[in-house]
């Protein structure tokens, strides 16, 4: 999901897979030009990517996350990334590894990726549960990191017991975003609905 993040999208957009962006102003963000959608040209940039779809949802972070899952439609797999995150590693190996993990663990619908923080996140996280199997049956409740599969709560934000994918990892670097936008999001999340996760 994004809102006025042209520079971040330009730096972090993945070209190797289908990408869905959800645009829209978060509550408490000031409207620019009386518009709930991005006004900085980022939506035009997204439209220029052959592998991207643009959706709009000007709601809170929980509603936006659930809308992301709805937009997944018939996709078998979905990886959730913020605009200050990107993937490094071997995409082909990831596909092979994921297929193997799904065969070996048919009841597991959520997998972990290694998570490396370069800037902007002080939590001691080394992995995140961001790979979702059968994404249209996932949702979040209460917080944007409390995931539910068919209304049953999924695994924890970080776990040492669930399978970890090794072929790719998420890099978090909030320096790709405008500092003012980072501060707005921190204030919004600190109010409660979007407790950082």
VMD Tcl script that draws the C-alpha trace (Angstrom):
set ca {
  {0.00 0.00 0.00}
  {1.21 3.49 -0.67}
  {0.30 7.17 -0.51}
  {2.42 9.79 -2.29}
  {5.55 7.61 -2.45}
  {6.92 8.21 -5.95}
  {10.59 8.02 -4.95}
  {10.13 4.91 -2.81}
  {8.23 3.09 -5.56}
  {10.85 4.07 -8.13}
  {13.57 2.56 -5.92}
  {11.82 -0.58 -4.65}
  {9.43 -1.78 -7.39}
  {10.06 -5.48 -8.17}
  {10.13 -6.25 -11.92}
  {10.18 -10.05 -11.59}
  {6.59 -10.76 -10.49}
  {3.04 -9.40 -10.62}
  {2.67 -6.44 -8.24}
  {-0.50 -4.93 -6.79}
  {-0.41 -1.46 -5.27}
  {-3.17 -0.10 -3.04}
  {-3.19 3.70 -3.06}
  {-5.05 5.95 -0.67}
  {-4.69 8.52 2.05}
  {-4.51 7.18 5.59}
  {-6.77 8.70 8.26}
  {-5.12 11.77 9.81}
  {-3.07 12.44 6.67}
  {-3.94 15.89 5.32}
  {-5.77 15.86 2.00}
  {-3.74 17.34 -0.83}
  {-5.78 19.12 -3.50}
  {-8.90 17.76 -1.74}
  {-8.00 14.28 -2.99}
  {-7.80 10.94 -1.17}
  {-5.47 9.47 -3.81}
  {-1.79 10.18 -4.32}
  {-1.00 13.47 -6.03}
  {2.77 13.17 -6.51}
  {2.76 11.23 -9.78}
  {3.25 7.84 -8.14}
  {0.05 6.41 -9.65}
  {1.24 7.37 -13.13}
  {4.53 5.66 -12.36}
  {2.69 2.50 -11.29}
  {0.59 2.60 -14.46}
  {3.82 2.63 -16.48}
  {4.92 -0.73 -15.05}
  {3.82 -3.65 -17.21}
  {3.68 -5.97 -14.20}
  {1.63 -3.73 -11.87}
  {-2.02 -3.23 -11.00}
  {-3.27 -0.16 -9.15}
  {-6.17 -0.27 -6.68}
  {-7.56 2.47 -4.45}
  {-8.64 2.26 -0.82}
  {-8.67 5.40 1.33}
  {-9.26 3.71 4.68}
  {-7.24 2.70 7.71}
  {-4.35 0.25 7.61}
  {-6.50 -2.72 8.65}
  {-9.03 -2.07 5.88}
  {-6.24 -1.54 3.37}
  {-4.53 -4.78 4.33}
  {-7.79 -6.69 4.01}
  {-8.40 -5.02 0.67}
  {-4.97 -6.25 -0.47}
  {-6.05 -9.80 0.29}
  {-9.35 -9.29 -1.58}
  {-7.46 -7.96 -4.61}
  {-5.39 -11.15 -4.68}
  {-8.42 -12.87 -6.21}
  {-7.35 -16.14 -7.79}
  {-3.64 -15.85 -7.00}
  {-2.13 -18.87 -5.25}
  {0.55 -16.91 -3.38}
  {0.92 -13.35 -2.12}
  {3.85 -11.55 -0.50}
  {3.03 -8.34 1.37}
  {5.62 -5.57 1.23}
  {5.53 -1.92 2.23}
  {7.00 0.72 -0.08}
  {10.08 0.95 2.16}
  {10.76 -2.77 1.71}
  {12.18 -4.76 -1.18}
  {13.20 -8.32 -1.96}
  {16.72 -9.57 -2.62}
  {17.76 -13.09 -3.53}
  {17.06 -15.66 -6.22}
  {13.44 -15.54 -7.43}
  {13.68 -18.83 -9.36}
  {15.06 -20.63 -6.29}
  {12.28 -19.05 -4.24}
  {9.60 -20.51 -6.51}
  {11.18 -23.98 -6.31}
  {11.66 -23.70 -2.54}
  {8.10 -22.53 -1.95}
  {6.64 -25.33 -4.08}
  {8.63 -27.83 -2.04}
  {7.58 -26.30 1.30}
  {3.91 -26.29 0.29}
  {4.10 -29.97 -0.70}
  {5.84 -30.91 2.55}
  {3.53 -28.73 4.70}
  {0.08 -28.78 3.06}
  {-1.64 -27.43 6.17}
  {0.63 -24.40 6.52}
  {-0.72 -21.37 4.68}
  {1.82 -18.78 5.82}
  {5.61 -18.79 5.56}
  {8.39 -16.63 6.95}
  {11.01 -14.64 5.08}
  {14.31 -13.44 6.54}
  {14.00 -9.74 7.37}
  {16.93 -7.31 7.43}
  {16.58 -3.78 8.79}
  {18.85 -1.18 7.20}
  {17.12 1.91 8.60}
  {14.05 3.10 10.43}
  {12.87 0.11 12.42}
  {14.20 -0.44 15.94}
  {12.49 -3.79 16.58}
  {14.81 -6.81 16.83}
  {13.08 -8.72 14.03}
  {15.00 -11.17 11.87}
  {12.02 -12.69 10.06}
  {8.46 -11.80 9.11}
  {5.41 -13.84 8.17}
  {4.78 -12.28 4.77}
  {4.20 -15.18 2.34}
  {0.53 -16.16 2.16}
  {-0.88 -19.24 0.44}
  {-4.49 -18.92 -0.79}
  {-4.41 -15.17 -0.04}
  {-8.08 -14.42 -0.71}
  {-8.93 -16.42 2.43}
  {-6.67 -14.31 4.67}
  {-7.63 -11.22 6.67}
  {-6.35 -9.09 9.53}
  {-8.19 -8.15 12.70}
  {-7.43 -5.65 15.47}
  {-3.90 -4.89 14.18}
  {-2.44 -4.97 10.68}
  {-0.06 -7.77 11.66}
  {-2.64 -10.13 13.27}
  {-3.35 -12.44 10.35}
  {-6.29 -14.85 10.17}
  {-6.82 -17.69 7.71}
  {-10.53 -18.47 7.33}
  {-11.08 -16.66 10.66}
  {-8.47 -18.74 12.53}
  {-5.47 -16.74 13.75}
  {-2.27 -17.53 11.92}
  {1.26 -17.84 13.23}
  {3.03 -15.15 15.24}
  {4.76 -12.13 13.73}
  {8.11 -13.82 14.28}
  {8.46 -17.54 14.99}
  {11.30 -19.99 15.39}
  {9.12 -23.05 14.74}
  {7.50 -22.28 11.37}
  {9.26 -22.97 8.05}
  {11.59 -20.19 6.92}
  {12.20 -19.48 3.26}
  {15.92 -19.05 2.59}
  {16.15 -18.13 -1.11}
  {14.94 -14.52 -0.77}
  {14.69 -11.96 2.01}
  {13.00 -8.65 2.77}
  {15.13 -5.53 3.20}
  {13.53 -2.71 5.22}
  {14.94 0.76 4.55}
  {12.77 3.76 5.32}
  {15.35 6.10 3.78}
  {13.63 5.48 0.43}
  {10.61 7.39 1.75}
  {10.24 11.10 2.37}
  {11.08 11.76 6.06}
  {7.86 13.77 6.50}
  {5.83 10.83 5.25}
  {7.64 8.50 7.67}
  {6.81 10.80 10.57}
  {3.14 11.02 9.56}
  {2.90 7.23 9.43}
  {4.64 6.83 12.78}
  {2.18 9.25 14.41}
  {-0.75 7.42 12.79}
  {0.49 3.98 13.87}
  {1.31 5.14 17.39}
  {-2.36 6.14 17.87}
  {-3.23 2.45 18.02}
  {-4.96 1.03 14.96}
  {-1.77 0.45 13.07}
  {0.53 -0.60 15.89}
  {3.80 -1.32 14.15}
  {4.22 -4.99 13.38}
}
mol new
graphics top color blue
foreach p $ca { graphics top sphere $p radius 0.5 }
foreach p [lrange $ca 0 end-1] q [lrange $ca 1 end] { graphics top cylinder $p $q radius 0.2 }
display resetview
